[in-house]
Amino acid sequence: MINETENLGILQKGQIGLITGLAKDCGREVRQRLLDLGFVRGSEISVQNISPLGNPIAYNIHDTLISLRNEDAVKVLIEVKKDI
């Protein structure tokens, strides 16, 4: 079951999200960097590791581990797809 669109910052360990796009207020450089890293519509993403202070968080996307700061993660729009 797919829920409404949220940002990547709400994804919890053990959940899979489906990327639906990037936020409209995402700056051009950040948008391009996220797209280059594979944060494209339709990609599945999950939380792999959370740093001790909660920032940054390592995400698994396209079988690659990408670490994002919270201020960048909220620019990625997702739907929580399912729990793993």
PyMOL CGO cylinders between C-alpha atoms (Angstrom):
from pymol import cmd
from pymol.cgo import CYLINDER

trace = [
    CYLINDER, 0.00, 0.00, 0.00, 1.33, 3.44, -0.96, 0.3, 1, 1, 1, 1, 1, 1,
    CYLINDER, 1.33, 3.44, -0.96, 0.73, 6.47, 1.25, 0.3, 1, 1, 1, 1, 1, 1,
    CYLINDER, 0.73, 6.47, 1.25, 0.68, 10.17, 0.37, 0.3, 1, 1, 1, 1, 1, 1,
    CYLINDER, 0.68, 10.17, 0.37, 3.79, 12.06, -0.73, 0.3, 1, 1, 1, 1, 1, 1,
    CYLINDER, 3.79, 12.06, -0.73, 6.22, 13.04, 2.03, 0.3, 1, 1, 1, 1, 1, 1,
    CYLINDER, 6.22, 13.04, 2.03, 9.89, 14.02, 2.10, 0.3, 1, 1, 1, 1, 1, 1,
    CYLINDER, 9.89, 14.02, 2.10, 12.77, 11.59, 2.50, 0.3, 1, 1, 1, 1, 1, 1,
    CYLINDER, 12.77, 11.59, 2.50, 13.42, 12.84, 6.04, 0.3, 1, 1, 1, 1, 1, 1,
    CYLINDER, 13.42, 12.84, 6.04, 10.42, 10.88, 7.37, 0.3, 1, 1, 1, 1, 1, 1,
    CYLINDER, 10.42, 10.88, 7.37, 11.61, 7.50, 6.06, 0.3, 1, 1, 1, 1, 1, 1,
    CYLINDER, 11.61, 7.50, 6.06, 12.42, 5.12, 8.92, 0.3, 1, 1, 1, 1, 1, 1,
    CYLINDER, 12.42, 5.12, 8.92, 14.82, 2.21, 8.99, 0.3, 1, 1, 1, 1, 1, 1,
    CYLINDER, 14.82, 2.21, 8.99, 12.95, -0.85, 7.74, 0.3, 1, 1, 1, 1, 1, 1,
    CYLINDER, 12.95, -0.85, 7.74, 10.76, 1.07, 5.27, 0.3, 1, 1, 1, 1, 1, 1,
    CYLINDER, 10.76, 1.07, 5.27, 11.07, 1.36, 1.50, 0.3, 1, 1, 1, 1, 1, 1,
    CYLINDER, 11.07, 1.36, 1.50, 10.23, 4.62, -0.22, 0.3, 1, 1, 1, 1, 1, 1,
    CYLINDER, 10.23, 4.62, -0.22, 9.48, 5.37, -3.85, 0.3, 1, 1, 1, 1, 1, 1,
    CYLINDER, 9.48, 5.37, -3.85, 10.90, 8.66, -5.12, 0.3, 1, 1, 1, 1, 1, 1,
    CYLINDER, 10.90, 8.66, -5.12, 8.20, 10.83, -6.68, 0.3, 1, 1, 1, 1, 1, 1,
    CYLINDER, 8.20, 10.83, -6.68, 10.32, 13.89, -7.47, 0.3, 1, 1, 1, 1, 1, 1,
    CYLINDER, 10.32, 13.89, -7.47, 12.24, 16.79, -5.97, 0.3, 1, 1, 1, 1, 1, 1,
    CYLINDER, 12.24, 16.79, -5.97, 10.83, 19.74, -4.07, 0.3, 1, 1, 1, 1, 1, 1,
    CYLINDER, 10.83, 19.74, -4.07, 10.11, 22.93, -6.04, 0.3, 1, 1, 1, 1, 1, 1,
    CYLINDER, 10.11, 22.93, -6.04, 12.30, 24.95, -3.67, 0.3, 1, 1, 1, 1, 1, 1,
    CYLINDER, 12.30, 24.95, -3.67, 15.32, 22.72, -4.31, 0.3, 1, 1, 1, 1, 1, 1,
    CYLINDER, 15.32, 22.72, -4.31, 18.24, 24.85, -5.52, 0.3, 1, 1, 1, 1, 1, 1,
    CYLINDER, 18.24, 24.85, -5.52, 19.69, 24.20, -8.96, 0.3, 1, 1, 1, 1, 1, 1,
    CYLINDER, 19.69, 24.20, -8.96, 23.05, 22.82, -7.74, 0.3, 1, 1, 1, 1, 1, 1,
    CYLINDER, 23.05, 22.82, -7.74, 21.43, 20.53, -5.15, 0.3, 1, 1, 1, 1, 1, 1,
    CYLINDER, 21.43, 20.53, -5.15, 18.83, 19.35, -7.70, 0.3, 1, 1, 1, 1, 1, 1,
    CYLINDER, 18.83, 19.35, -7.70, 21.53, 18.46, -10.23, 0.3, 1, 1, 1, 1, 1, 1,
    CYLINDER, 21.53, 18.46, -10.23, 23.66, 16.69, -7.61, 0.3, 1, 1, 1, 1, 1, 1,
    CYLINDER, 23.66, 16.69, -7.61, 20.69, 14.62, -6.42, 0.3, 1, 1, 1, 1, 1, 1,
    CYLINDER, 20.69, 14.62, -6.42, 19.78, 13.67, -9.99, 0.3, 1, 1, 1, 1, 1, 1,
    CYLINDER, 19.78, 13.67, -9.99, 23.42, 12.74, -10.74, 0.3, 1, 1, 1, 1, 1, 1,
    CYLINDER, 23.42, 12.74, -10.74, 23.43, 10.49, -7.66, 0.3, 1, 1, 1, 1, 1, 1,
    CYLINDER, 23.43, 10.49, -7.66, 20.34, 8.61, -8.91, 0.3, 1, 1, 1, 1, 1, 1,
    CYLINDER, 20.34, 8.61, -8.91, 17.56, 10.31, -6.93, 0.3, 1, 1, 1, 1, 1, 1,
    CYLINDER, 17.56, 10.31, -6.93, 15.16, 10.10, -9.86, 0.3, 1, 1, 1, 1, 1, 1,
    CYLINDER, 15.16, 10.10, -9.86, 11.42, 9.48, -10.04, 0.3, 1, 1, 1, 1, 1, 1,
    CYLINDER, 11.42, 9.48, -10.04, 10.48, 5.82, -9.61, 0.3, 1, 1, 1, 1, 1, 1,
    CYLINDER, 10.48, 5.82, -9.61, 13.63, 4.77, -7.72, 0.3, 1, 1, 1, 1, 1, 1,
    CYLINDER, 13.63, 4.77, -7.72, 13.27, 2.74, -4.54, 0.3, 1, 1, 1, 1, 1, 1,
    CYLINDER, 13.27, 2.74, -4.54, 15.17, 4.00, -1.50, 0.3, 1, 1, 1, 1, 1, 1,
    CYLINDER, 15.17, 4.00, -1.50, 15.69, 2.78, 2.05, 0.3, 1, 1, 1, 1, 1, 1,
    CYLINDER, 15.69, 2.78, 2.05, 17.56, 3.89, 5.17, 0.3, 1, 1, 1, 1, 1, 1,
    CYLINDER, 17.56, 3.89, 5.17, 20.76, 1.89, 5.67, 0.3, 1, 1, 1, 1, 1, 1,
    CYLINDER, 20.76, 1.89, 5.67, 22.47, 3.66, 8.60, 0.3, 1, 1, 1, 1, 1, 1,
    CYLINDER, 22.47, 3.66, 8.60, 21.75, 6.63, 10.84, 0.3, 1, 1, 1, 1, 1, 1,
    CYLINDER, 21.75, 6.63, 10.84, 24.70, 8.50, 12.32, 0.3, 1, 1, 1, 1, 1, 1,
    CYLINDER, 24.70, 8.50, 12.32, 24.83, 8.76, 16.14, 0.3, 1, 1, 1, 1, 1, 1,
    CYLINDER, 24.83, 8.76, 16.14, 23.60, 12.36, 16.08, 0.3, 1, 1, 1, 1, 1, 1,
    CYLINDER, 23.60, 12.36, 16.08, 20.98, 11.65, 13.38, 0.3, 1, 1, 1, 1, 1, 1,
    CYLINDER, 20.98, 11.65, 13.38, 22.68, 13.70, 10.65, 0.3, 1, 1, 1, 1, 1, 1,
    CYLINDER, 22.68, 13.70, 10.65, 23.71, 12.58, 8.03, 0.3, 1, 1, 1, 1, 1, 1,
    CYLINDER, 23.71, 12.58, 8.03, 21.77, 9.44, 7.12, 0.3, 1, 1, 1, 1, 1, 1,
    CYLINDER, 21.77, 9.44, 7.12, 23.02, 6.78, 4.71, 0.3, 1, 1, 1, 1, 1, 1,
    CYLINDER, 23.02, 6.78, 4.71, 20.42, 5.70, 2.12, 0.3, 1, 1, 1, 1, 1, 1,
    CYLINDER, 20.42, 5.70, 2.12, 20.48, 2.65, -0.14, 0.3, 1, 1, 1, 1, 1, 1,
    CYLINDER, 20.48, 2.65, -0.14, 19.48, 3.56, -3.69, 0.3, 1, 1, 1, 1, 1, 1,
    CYLINDER, 19.48, 3.56, -3.69, 20.32, 1.56, -6.84, 0.3, 1, 1, 1, 1, 1, 1,
    CYLINDER, 20.32, 1.56, -6.84, 22.44, -0.80, -4.67, 0.3, 1, 1, 1, 1, 1, 1,
    CYLINDER, 22.44, -0.80, -4.67, 24.64, 2.16, -3.71, 0.3, 1, 1, 1, 1, 1, 1,
    CYLINDER, 24.64, 2.16, -3.71, 25.06, 3.75, -0.30, 0.3, 1, 1, 1, 1, 1, 1,
    CYLINDER, 25.06, 3.75, -0.30, 24.61, 7.55, -0.42, 0.3, 1, 1, 1, 1, 1, 1,
    CYLINDER, 24.61, 7.55, -0.42, 24.88, 9.72, 2.68, 0.3, 1, 1, 1, 1, 1, 1,
    CYLINDER, 24.88, 9.72, 2.68, 22.72, 12.85, 2.78, 0.3, 1, 1, 1, 1, 1, 1,
    CYLINDER, 22.72, 12.85, 2.78, 22.43, 15.70, 5.26, 0.3, 1, 1, 1, 1, 1, 1,
    CYLINDER, 22.43, 15.70, 5.26, 18.92, 16.26, 6.58, 0.3, 1, 1, 1, 1, 1, 1,
    CYLINDER, 18.92, 16.26, 6.58, 18.62, 19.63, 4.82, 0.3, 1, 1, 1, 1, 1, 1,
    CYLINDER, 18.62, 19.63, 4.82, 19.16, 17.88, 1.47, 0.3, 1, 1, 1, 1, 1, 1,
    CYLINDER, 19.16, 17.88, 1.47, 17.02, 14.83, 2.29, 0.3, 1, 1, 1, 1, 1, 1,
    CYLINDER, 17.02, 14.83, 2.29, 13.90, 16.97, 2.81, 0.3, 1, 1, 1, 1, 1, 1,
    CYLINDER, 13.90, 16.97, 2.81, 14.18, 18.10, -0.83, 0.3, 1, 1, 1, 1, 1, 1,
    CYLINDER, 14.18, 18.10, -0.83, 13.55, 14.52, -2.05, 0.3, 1, 1, 1, 1, 1, 1,
    CYLINDER, 13.55, 14.52, -2.05, 9.84, 13.68, -2.27, 0.3, 1, 1, 1, 1, 1, 1,
    CYLINDER, 9.84, 13.68, -2.27, 8.79, 10.08, -1.63, 0.3, 1, 1, 1, 1, 1, 1,
    CYLINDER, 8.79, 10.08, -1.63, 5.86, 7.80, -0.98, 0.3, 1, 1, 1, 1, 1, 1,
    CYLINDER, 5.86, 7.80, -0.98, 6.39, 5.19, 1.72, 0.3, 1, 1, 1, 1, 1, 1,
    CYLINDER, 6.39, 5.19, 1.72, 5.86, 1.99, -0.19, 0.3, 1, 1, 1, 1, 1, 1,
    CYLINDER, 5.86, 1.99, -0.19, 6.17, -0.79, 2.37, 0.3, 1, 1, 1, 1, 1, 1,
    CYLINDER, 6.17, -0.79, 2.37, 8.00, -2.08, 5.40, 0.3, 1, 1, 1, 1, 1, 1,
    CYLINDER, 8.00, -2.08, 5.40, 10.81, -4.56, 4.85, 0.3, 1, 1, 1, 1, 1, 1,
]
cmd.load_cgo(trace, "trace")
